[in-house]
Amino acid sequence: MKEKNVFKISIFSYVILERIVNIPTFADQITAHILLRKIIHIDMDAFYASIEQRDNPDLKGKPVAVGRGKERGVVAAASYEARKYGIHSAMPSLVAMRKCPYLIFVSPRFDVYKEVSRQIREIFYEYTDLVEPLSLDEAYLDVTENKKGMVSASDIAQEIKKKIKTQTRLTASAGVSCNKFLAKIASDYRKPDGLFVIKPSQAERFVEQLPIEKFFGIGKVTAEKMRSMGIYTGLDLKQYDRTFLIKTFGKAGAYFYDVARGIDERPVQSNRVRKSIGVERTLENDITNTFGAITELYRITQLLQQDIDRLGVKGKTVTLKLKYHDFKQTTISHTFAEPVSSFQVLHEAAKLLLHKADLEGKRIRLMGLTLSNFADSANMQIRMDL
């Protein structure tokens, strides 16, 4: 009996001490541990192509590809009508046209896409400041605590979808769950114009039946490796322990172990640290000589300089990327002692890197230039448009 009283006094004293020095109490720690986030993933439906169909009624209901319909062209986005033919982004234009002879190519209008993206972003900020853009057409929102005091994340997602439709005449799909991984999976589940919720109690079972190709973070090469190991679903992946997965897949193995159980503790990050700025161009015709390469390099450096000036950054590392006619590629880098940002310095460095590349007998089909390793003052958090 005496020992029990001593224990009560000790706990009481510890709680008082916690309050004085602002240490979380046992109860606070437990509450923080079990508190589930309310995460929404919004993904616009065929964003670029849908904008083109919206602005040009003649394109409605037709297979549309945003990009250059030329020999060197690549599909940047495809309408749902085009996707029925197996056409998707990053597909070479010639392949796309073979799949669908009636495919309509439309030149991209990135200024328009960015403006629409800005409109959508403003809708998000009506509900929360915890918005993490992934690109112009998708973002995570943490609405655990939101500006409108709404309890249901599903209701918030529904409101956002309606506002996007009203203000932009475009549709979006939404996924709602307790973490980023599940929310992103959910947004893709009932596209287009879908809304799908994965409740915490459903998460593990839902992931178990999910094909590994549907896992965010598992690309084509990794999926092939997993299938060779007999891993076809989340349940199959769940049979392997963390140590084995890390040994087999590196650091990503720990992530695979967690998400196979529906676990993802990554917070929504409202600002993202930009680590590099890059420009690359697929050329209309192969470059076969040094003069042509230097001329193209001048144009690319100019484009890179525009982004550097716009963002006001300086970096120490310049990287030249070359892709040849056989699709093999090489990257060569140079790191300065001090951060640089001037066009003259960047262009001279790029020319030196070009001379280091072995161009003998090769034809260049793509050229790119990147500045990275930013100075501390420039390694700022930059809010991406969405």
N, C-alpha and C positions, 0 to 999 in steps of 0.2 A: 504493500500500500504506500509506503514511504517512497519507494523507488518510482512509483507511478506519479506521485506529486512532483518529485524532482524533475521528471521528464516533462510534465506540463509546464513547470516554471521555466525550463530551458527553452522550450518551444516559444513561450510567450516572450521571453527575453530576446530571442533571435528575431522574432517578428518586429519587436520594438526597434531593435538595432537596424533591421532592414529599412524601416520607415525613416530613421534618422539619416542614414547614409545613402538612401535612395537605391537600395538593392531590391530587385524584384522578389516578392514573397513566393513561398512554395506555390500558393494558389495562383499567383500571377504567372509563374513559370508553366504550370500545368495548363492554364487557360491559353497562354500563347502557343503552347505546343499543339493543342487540339483545335485551335481556331482555324477554320477553313477559309481560304480566300474565295472570293467570288470573281472569277475571271471570265471576260468575254473576248472572243477572237472574232473580229469582223474581217471578212474577205469579200471584196467587190467581185461581182460575177463578170468574167471576161471583160475587164475594165476598159482597156484601150479600144477593143473592138466594139463594145457596147456604146461607148461615146461616139464612135464613128457612125454607128447605126442610128443613134439618137439624133445626131446632127444632119444626117442625110437619109431621109425616109426611103429613098430608092434602095438602100442597103438592107432594110428590114427583112428578116426572114431568109436572107441569103448567106452563103458561106463567105465570110470576110476574113482576110488576114491583114494585120497591120505590119508593114515592113516593105522591103524592096523586092518586087517580083522579078528580079534579074538573076543572072547566073550566079553571082556572088551574094545574092540576098539571103536573108535569114528571117524567119517568121518571129516577130516580136510578141504577137498575141493573135489568138484565133477566136472567132465567134463560136457559139455552141453549134451552129449549123455546120461550121467547118470542122469542128471536133468530131462530128459523127463520121467523118472520113478518116479519122486517125491523125488529124493535123494538130500540132501543138507548138508551143513557143520553143525557140531555138532550133526548129527544124529547117534545113536548107530549103530555099524557095523552090528549087527544081524538084525536090522530092515531094513537096506539098502540092505542086501543080500536077505531078503525075498521079497523086492520090485523088485529086479533085480538079479536073480540067476546067470547071466552071468557077474556080476560086477567084475572088475579087481581091486584088491587092490595093491597099490604101497606105499612102505615105504617113508616117507617124507625125503627130502634132503634140510634142511634149509640153509646150507652153499651155495648151488647153488641158492636158491631163493633170498638170501640176496645179492649175487653178481649181479644177474640180476636186482634186485631192485636198486642197486647202479648205474648200467648203465642207468637205466631209470631216476633216480634222476639227473644225470649229464646232460641229455637232457633238463630237466626242467630248470636247472640253466643257460642254454644258453639264456633263454628268460627273466627270472626274478629271483631275490633272495627271493622274497616273496612266498615261497613254504611251505605249511603246510601239512606234512604227517599225514595220519590217520592210516596207517598200511603199510606193505610192498608193497601192491598192489594198493593203492589209495592216492590221495593228492589233495589239493586245490592249485591253482596258482592265484595270483593277477597280471594281466597283464595290468592294467590301464596305468601304465607307464612301458614299457618293454625295454629291452636292444637293441632290433632291431628296435625300433621306428615304429613298425607296428600298424596301426590304428585298424584293425579288429581282435577281439579276436577269431572269428571263423576261420580266416586264420591261426592264431597261433596254435589253437587246431588241425587243419588239418595237419599242418607241424609236430607237435609233434607226432601225430599218425603215420605219414609216417616214421619218424625217428625211432620210437620204432619198427615198423614192419621191417625196413631195418636192424637195429642193433641187434635185439633180435629174429626176426622171430615170434613175438607174436603180438596179436591184443589188442587194448585198446579202450574203449568207452569214449567219452568226452561229458560233458555238459557245456554249456556256458550261462551265464546270468549275472545279475547285483548284485547278492548276493550269499552267500554260500548255503543257503537252496535251492534256485531255480537251481543252477548249479548241485548240487548233485541229485536232482530229475531228471534233464535233462539227466544226464549221464546214468541213468538206463532206459531211455525211449525207446531207440532203440538198446539195447544190442542183440548180441555181435557186435563189430566193428562198433559201431554207433557214430554219431555226431548229437546232437540236441541242438537247440538254443531257449531259452525263452526270448523274447524281453521284455523290461520294460513295454511296452504298452499292452503286452499279459499276463503279470504275474498274475494279480488278477483273470482274467477270467479262466486262466489255472488252478490255484489252486482251484477255486470254483468247478470244475468238478472232481478234484482228489480224489480218495477213501482215507479215512483216513489211511488205512493200508500202503499206499505209502508215507505217511509223514515221513521224517527223524526225529527221536526223539519220534515217537509214536510206542511203542512196542505192543506185543500181549495182555498183560493184560490191558493196557490203551485203546487199540482199542476196546476190549470187553466192557469195562466200557462205552466208548463213544457210542457204538452201542446200549447199553441198555438205553441210554438217547435219542436215535433217531438221533444220529450223524453218518452219513455214508459218507459224502463228505465234502470238504472244505467249500462249501456253507452252509451246515448244521452247521458246526463249527463256521462259521462267524456270526451266529445269536445270539451268546452269548457274553455278554460284558466281559471286562477284569476282573472286580471285581468278577463276578460269576466264571469264569474259574480258577482264583487264589484260590478262596475258595474251589473249587471242586478238583483241581489237584495240589495245592501248587504252588511253584515258577514256575513250568513248564507251568502253566496256562497263564502266561504273554507271554511266547514264543509261545504257541498255538494261542493266540489272534493275535500276529503279523504275524506269517507265514500263517495263514488263509487269510491274506490280501497281501501275497507275500512280507512281510517286514522282513528283517533280517540284522541287522546292525553290526553283528560280523565281525571284520576284519580278514584277513588271517594272522595267526601268524607264522612267519618263524621259530621260536624256541618255544619249549614247555617245561614247567617246569615239571620235573618228580617228582612225589610225593611218589612213592613207588617202591620197587623191590620185586617180588614174584616168587615162584616156586611151582608148584603143580603136583602131579602124580596120575593117575588112576592106581590102582594096578592090577597085573595079577590075584591075589587071595586075598580074604578078609583076613585081619589081625584079629586074634581072641584073641591075648594075648599081654601083656605089652612088653615082650621081643621083639616080632616081630615089635611092633610099634616103639620102641626105635631104633631098627636096621634100619628101613625104614627112621626114622626121621634123623638119622646120614647121610644117603645118600642125603636126601633133603637139609639138612643144607650145605653139601659140594657143591651142585649145586648152592645154593643161594650165598655162599661165592665166587664162581667164578664170578658171576655177580657183587657183591660188589667190588671185587678187580678190575674188568675191568672198572667200572665206578668211582671208588675212592670215594665212599660215606660212610657216617656214619649216623645212625638213632637212635632214642630213643625208638621207639615202635616196638615190635616183636609180630606178630599175627600168631597163629596156626589155621589152618582150617581142619576140619575133616568132611568127608561125610560117612554116614553109609550105610549098605546094603539095607536099606529101602529108601535111597536117602534123608533122613533127614540130615541136616548138622548143625554144630556149629562152632563158632569162639571164641577164647579166646586170649586176648591180655595182654601184660605187657609193661609198659613204664618205662624206666630207667631215672635216674636224669640227666645223661650225655649221649651223643651220643656214640654208640658202633659200632664196625665193625669186631671184631675178631671172628674166628670160635668157639673157646672155649666158649666165653661168650654167643654167639648166641645158641650154642647147649645146654648149661646148662639151658638157659632160656626156650628153646623149650621143654626140658624134664620136667621142672616144670609146664609148661602149659599143657603138656600131662597128668601129674598126677592130674591136677585139673579137667580134663574132666571126665565125668561119663561114663566109658567104660563097665560097668557091663552088660553082656548079649548082647553086641553090636559087630558088625563086621565092621571093617573099610574098605571101598572100595576106598577112595581117601584121600590123605593127602597133605597139602600145608603149606608153611611158607613164611611170608612177613615181610620185614623191611620197616618202614615208619617214618614219623615225622623227616625228615632229618635235620641235623645241617645247619645253615645259609650258612656256607662255602660250604656245599655239595648240598644245594638246588639250584643247578645250572641249567641253561638252556641247555638241551641236544638235539642236532639235531638228529632226528630219521632217520634211513635209509629208503629210499623208492626207 
